[in-house]
Amino acid sequence: MIENFGASEGGNKGIDIAGSKGQAIIATADGRVVYAGNALRGYGNLIIIKHNDDYLSAYAHNDTMLVREQQEVKAGQKIATMGSTGTSSTRLHFEIRYKGKSVNPLRYLPQR
């Protein structure tokens, strides 16, 4: 992990994970893609998945996006490849939002 939740000045709204360009990015849970684009400054190629009325997950700085808006995805499905769009190094910026507020993604991911 490059940067933890809330660790930077101004607070990181997610976690940043180092990796290799082209490495698979997978959906954390079933849902519908509500955004796939690069119009949000600072996020590069960004995918946002709505899982239910309360939860969204966001995957930023992707090299290649493999899903489109309104597409249904399954947990574990490859949705993108890791890249460095919108940042200086290859990484995944990952966020979880609960009722619109950023929450620490580490509370929701399996322990390694």
LINRA-V119899 format. One record per backbone hydrogen bond with DSSP energy under -0.5 kcal/mol. NH is the residue of the N-H (numbers start at 0). CO is the residue of the C=O. If there is no record, write none. Layout:
# LINRA-V119899
nh->NH co->CO
nh->NH co->CO
This chain:
# LINRA-V119899
nh->1 co->15
nh->2 co->15
nh->5 co->11
nh->6 co->3
nh->10 co->7
nh->14 co->93
nh->15 co->2
nh->16 co->91
nh->18 co->89
nh->21 co->81
nh->22 co->19
nh->24 co->79
nh->26 co->76
nh->30 co->72
nh->31 co->49
nh->32 co->70
nh->33 co->31
nh->33 co->47
nh->34 co->47
nh->36 co->45
nh->40 co->38
nh->42 co->39
nh->44 co->61
nh->45 co->36
nh->45 co->43
nh->46 co->58
nh->47 co->34
nh->48 co->56
nh->49 co->31
nh->50 co->48
nh->50 co->54
nh->51 co->54
nh->55 co->96
nh->56 co->48
nh->57 co->94
nh->58 co->46
nh->59 co->92
nh->60 co->42
nh->61 co->44
nh->62 co->80
nh->63 co->80
nh->65 co->63
nh->65 co->78
nh->66 co->78
nh->69 co->32
nh->70 co->67
nh->72 co->30
nh->75 co->26
nh->76 co->73
nh->78 co->24
nh->79 co->24
nh->80 co->63
nh->81 co->22
nh->82 co->60
nh->82 co->90
nh->84 co->60
nh->86 co->83
nh->90 co->82
nh->91 co->16
nh->92 co->59
nh->92 co->90
nh->93 co->14
nh->93 co->91
nh->94 co->57
nh->95 co->102
nh->96 co->55
nh->97 co->100
nh->98 co->53
nh->98 co->96
nh->100 co->97
nh->102 co->95
nh->104 co->102
nh->106 co->103
nh->107 co->104
nh->108 co->104
